[in-house]
Amino acid sequence: MNKIWIIIAAIATFLIINFLYYKSMKVFVKESFGKKWLSVWGNKVYFWQSSIFVSTAGTALAMYLLKWSNVLTF
């Protein structure tokens, strides 16, 4: 049962980081490149690819820090 909570924490961390990245970068992209930039399919793929990469790296860092500080044990 302990491992399921670690997986839930990792998924929740991933989703929170992804949501924050999406909200902040969408505003930046609209201001920098215009509203039409995200309507092109290739640009959407690039945007979501970077979002997933940042969220994965942030989740890995957060889980490492939680393990290092002995909050999570796995």
ROSE-4610 file (N, C-alpha, C; in Angstrom, 1 decimal, always signed):
// ROSE-4610
residu = [M/M/M/N/N/N/K/K/K/I/I/I/W/W/W/I/I/I/I/I/I/I/I/I/A/A/A/A/A/A/I/I/I/A/A/A/T/T/T/F/F/F/L/L/L/I/I/I/I/I/I/N/N/N/F/F/F/L/L/L/Y/Y/Y/Y/Y/Y/K/K/K/S/S/S/M/M/M/K/K/K/V/V/V/F/F/F/V/V/V/K/K/K/E/E/E/S/S/S/F/F/F/G/G/G/K/K/K/K/K/K/W/W/W/L/L/L/S/S/S/V/V/V/W/W/W/G/G/G/N/N/N/K/K/K/V/V/V/Y/Y/Y/F/F/F/W/W/W/Q/Q/Q/S/S/S/S/S/S/I/I/I/F/F/F/V/V/V/S/S/S/T/T/T/A/A/A/G/G/G/T/T/T/A/A/A/L/L/L/A/A/A/M/M/M/Y/Y/Y/L/L/L/L/L/L/K/K/K/W/W/W/S/S/S/N/N/N/V/V/V/L/L/L/T/T/T/F/F/F]
num = [1/1/1/2/2/2/3/3/3/4/4/4/5/5/5/6/6/6/7/7/7/8/8/8/9/9/9/10/10/10/11/11/11/12/12/12/13/13/13/14/14/14/15/15/15/16/16/16/17/17/17/18/18/18/19/19/19/20/20/20/21/21/21/22/22/22/23/23/23/24/24/24/25/25/25/26/26/26/27/27/27/28/28/28/29/29/29/30/30/30/31/31/31/32/32/32/33/33/33/34/34/34/35/35/35/36/36/36/37/37/37/38/38/38/39/39/39/40/40/40/41/41/41/42/42/42/43/43/43/44/44/44/45/45/45/46/46/46/47/47/47/48/48/48/49/49/49/50/50/50/51/51/51/52/52/52/53/53/53/54/54/54/55/55/55/56/56/56/57/57/57/58/58/58/59/59/59/60/60/60/61/61/61/62/62/62/63/63/63/64/64/64/65/65/65/66/66/66/67/67/67/68/68/68/69/69/69/70/70/70/71/71/71/72/72/72/73/73/73/74/74/74]
x = [+0.8/+0.0/+0.9/+2.1/+2.9/+3.4/+3.6/+4.1/+3.0/+1.7/+0.7/+0.6/+0.9/+0.9/+2.1/+3.2/+4.3/+4.0/+3.3/+2.9/+1.9/+1.0/-0.1/+0.6/+1.6/+2.3/+3.1/+3.7/+4.5/+3.5/+2.4/+1.5/+0.9/+0.5/+0.0/+1.1/+2.3/+3.4/+3.5/+3.5/+3.6/+2.5/+1.3/+0.2/+0.2/+0.6/+0.7/+1.8/+2.9/+4.0/+3.6/+2.9/+2.5/+1.5/+0.5/-0.5/+0.1/+1.0/+1.7/+2.5/+3.2/+4.0/+3.1/+2.0/+1.1/+0.5/+0.1/-0.5/+0.5/+1.7/+2.7/+3.2/+3.5/+4.0/+3.0/+1.8/+0.7/+0.6/+0.7/+0.6/+1.8/+3.0/+4.2/+4.2/+3.8/+3.8/+2.8/+1.6/+0.6/+1.2/+1.9/+2.4/+3.6/+4.4/+5.7/+5.4/+4.6/+4.5/+3.1/+2.1/+0.8/-0.1/-1.4/-2.4/-2.4/-2.0/-2.1/-1.0/+0.1/+1.2/+0.8/-0.1/-0.5/-1.6/-2.1/-3.1/-2.5/-1.2/-0.5/-0.2/-0.5/-0.4/+1.1/+2.0/+3.4/+3.9/+3.4/+3.8/+3.1/+1.9/+1.3/+2.1/+2.6/+3.3/+4.6/+5.3/+6.5/+6.2/+5.1/+4.7/+4.5/+3.7/+3.4/+4.6/+5.4/+6.6/+7.5/+7.7/+8.5/+7.8/+6.5/+5.7/+5.9/+5.8/+6.0/+7.5/+8.4/+9.8/+10.1/+9.6/+9.8/+9.1/+7.9/+7.1/+7.8/+8.4/+9.1/+10.3/+11.1/+12.3/+12.0/+10.9/+10.5/+10.0/+9.3/+8.8/+10.0/+10.9/+12.1/+12.9/+13.1/+13.8/+13.0/+11.7/+10.9/+10.9/+10.8/+10.8/+12.2/+13.3/+14.6/+14.8/+14.3/+14.4/+13.6/+12.4/+11.6/+12.2/+12.9/+13.6/+14.8/+15.5/+16.8/+16.4/+15.3/+14.9/+14.1/+14.0/+13.4/+11.9/+11.3/+9.8/+9.2/+9.7/+9.3/+10.3/+9.9/+10.8/+10.4/+11.3/+11.1/+12.4]
y = [-1.2/+0.0/+1.3/+1.2/+2.3/+2.8/+1.8/+2.2/+2.9/+2.6/+3.2/+4.7/+5.1/+6.5/+7.3/+6.6/+7.2/+7.5/+6.5/+6.7/+7.8/+7.9/+8.9/+10.3/+10.4/+11.6/+12.0/+11.1/+11.4/+11.9/+11.2/+11.6/+13.0/+13.3/+14.6/+15.7/+15.4/+16.4/+16.6/+15.6/+15.8/+16.6/+16.4/+17.1/+18.6/+18.8/+20.2/+21.0/+20.4/+21.1/+21.3/+20.3/+20.5/+21.6/+21.7/+22.7/+24.1/+24.2/+25.5/+25.9/+25.0/+25.3/+25.7/+24.9/+25.2/+26.7/+27.0/+28.3/+29.4/+29.3/+30.4/+30.5/+29.3/+29.4/+29.7/+29.4/+29.8/+31.3/+31.9/+33.4/+34.0/+33.4/+33.9/+33.7/+32.5/+32.2/+33.1/+33.4/+34.3/+35.7/+36.1/+37.5/+37.6/+36.5/+36.6/+36.3/+35.2/+34.8/+35.0/+35.4/+35.7/+34.5/+34.8/+33.7/+32.6/+32.9/+31.9/+30.8/+31.1/+30.2/+28.8/+28.8/+27.5/+26.8/+27.5/+26.8/+25.9/+26.0/+25.1/+23.8/+22.7/+21.4/+21.1/+21.4/+21.1/+21.9/+23.1/+24.0/+23.5/+22.9/+22.4/+21.2/+20.3/+19.1/+19.6/+20.6/+21.1/+21.7/+22.4/+23.0/+21.9/+20.9/+19.8/+18.9/+18.7/+18.0/+18.6/+19.9/+20.7/+20.7/+20.7/+20.7/+19.3/+18.2/+16.9/+16.7/+17.2/+17.2/+17.9/+19.1/+19.9/+19.3/+18.8/+18.2/+16.9/+16.1/+14.9/+15.2/+16.2/+16.6/+17.2/+18.0/+18.6/+17.5/+16.5/+15.5/+14.6/+14.3/+13.5/+14.3/+15.6/+16.4/+16.4/+16.6/+16.7/+15.4/+14.3/+13.0/+12.7/+13.1/+12.9/+13.7/+15.0/+15.8/+15.3/+14.7/+14.1/+12.9/+12.1/+10.9/+11.3/+12.3/+12.7/+13.3/+14.0/+14.5/+13.5/+12.3/+11.2/+11.4/+12.2/+12.3/+11.1/+10.7/+9.5/+8.4/+7.2/+6.0/+5.0/+4.8/+3.8/+3.2]
z = [+0.0/+0.0/+0.0/+0.6/+0.6/-0.7/-1.7/-3.0/-3.8/-3.5/-4.3/-3.9/-2.7/-2.3/-3.0/-3.1/-3.8/-5.3/-5.9/-7.3/-7.4/-6.5/-6.5/-6.3/-5.4/-5.2/-6.4/-7.1/-8.3/-9.4/-9.6/-10.7/-10.3/-9.1/-8.7/-8.9/-8.6/-8.8/-10.3/-11.1/-12.5/-13.1/-12.7/-13.2/-12.7/-11.5/-11.0/-11.7/-11.9/-12.6/-14.1/-14.7/-16.1/-16.2/-15.3/-15.3/-15.2/-14.2/-14.0/-15.2/-15.8/-17.0/-18.1/-18.3/-19.4/-19.3/-18.1/-17.9/-18.1/-17.6/-17.7/-19.1/-19.8/-21.1/-22.2/-22.0/-23.0/-23.1/-21.9/-21.9/-22.6/-22.3/-22.9/-24.4/-24.9/-26.3/-27.0/-26.5/-27.1/-27.2/-26.2/-26.3/-27.2/-27.3/-28.1/-29.6/-29.8/-31.2/-31.8/-31.0/-31.5/-31.2/-31.4/-31.1/-32.1/-33.3/-34.4/-34.2/-33.4/-33.3/-32.8/-31.8/-31.2/-32.0/-33.1/-33.9/-34.9/-35.2/-36.1/-35.3/-36.0/-35.3/-34.9/-35.7/-35.4/-34.2/-34.1/-32.9/-31.7/-31.8/-30.6/-30.1/-31.0/-30.6/-29.9/-30.4/-29.8/-28.4/-28.3/-27.0/-26.0/-26.3/-25.4/-25.1/-26.1/-25.9/-24.8/-24.9/-23.9/-22.6/-22.6/-21.3/-20.6/-21.4/-20.8/-20.3/-21.0/-20.6/-19.3/-19.2/-18.0/-16.8/-17.0/-16.0/-15.5/-16.4/-16.0/-15.2/-15.7/-15.0/-13.6/-13.5/-12.3/-11.3/-11.8/-10.9/-10.4/-11.3/-10.9/-9.8/-10.0/-9.0/-7.7/-7.8/-6.5/-5.8/-6.5/-5.8/-5.2/-5.9/-5.4/-4.1/-4.1/-2.9/-1.8/-2.1/-1.0/-0.4/-1.3/-0.8/+0.0/-0.5/+0.2/+1.6/+1.7/+3.0/+3.9/+3.4/+4.1/+4.4/+3.5/+3.6/+3.0/+1.8/+1.2/+1.3/+1.5/+1.6/+0.5/-0.4/-1.4/-1.9]
